[in-house]
Amino acid sequence: MIALSNSEVFKVVSGGTPSSSNEAYWNGNINWATLKDLPANESISIIKSTVRKITKEGLKKSSAKLLPINSVLVSTRATIGRIAINKVECSTNQGFKNIIINDFNKANQYYVALMMTNLIDKMNSMATGGTFKELSTSSFKTLKIPLPPLSIQKEIVAEIEGYQKEIEEFEIKIEERKQKIKDRIAKVWGTSASSVTPDKKEKEQTLSNPAEHNRSIAAEPEVKYKKGNKITGIADEE
């Protein structure tokens, strides 16, 4: 196990926010990540650009730090435990603790991000505060992750990526089957899945032939459906 405070491998830095009242600090070309850039439905987000950007002056006049590519971003305020890897240089707001990898011969960024997903509950339990719970930098640095040789880390990442691809394929098949169900039901109604609603179609049939409509209802078998479980996984990309 290795602590995030181990300066040989990691460097932990916080983020910051330039003054919102100074227009000279905003709408520049420096990426500035917030929770908006880390969707809740992604286990690990990949940042290639950010919604908001700051200027060099904004970076200089705030506690925000410019993070090198392939750092691991972790939200640690209010919403704790969203994780990302940046594929462009970026900064973050103060709601993040960011792991800069000092030695890529000892730590793989994807592996580190994956290991951090297993510490979300622990981070939440360690957070303190009233209105917004927050994990301090000193507490964050005490967190430890297993760190096998780099070759093993890459094997683990590759294995999990394989599972993720299978999950994505399953999700595509699930959506296709859902559409087939809609199309089959629509075919019974004699229309497309997106046109005439059952209520409207039923009224039309009732008005045109009420006796036949009543016989049809009496003859319909009872059909029961079981709701399936949506499969989700790690959102990762190179």
Secondary structure, DSSP 8 states (H G I E B T S, - for coil): -EETT-TTTEEEEE-----TT-GGGEEEEEEEE-GGGS-TT-SEEEESS-SEEE-HHHHHTSS---B-TT-EEEEEBSSEEEEEEESS-EEE-TTEEEEEES-TTT--HHHHHHHHHTTHHHHHHH-B-SSS-B--HHHHHT-EE----HHHHHHHHHHHHHHHHHHHHHHHHHHHHHHHHHHHHHHHHTS-TTSS-HHHHHHHHHHH-HHHHHHHHHH-------------------
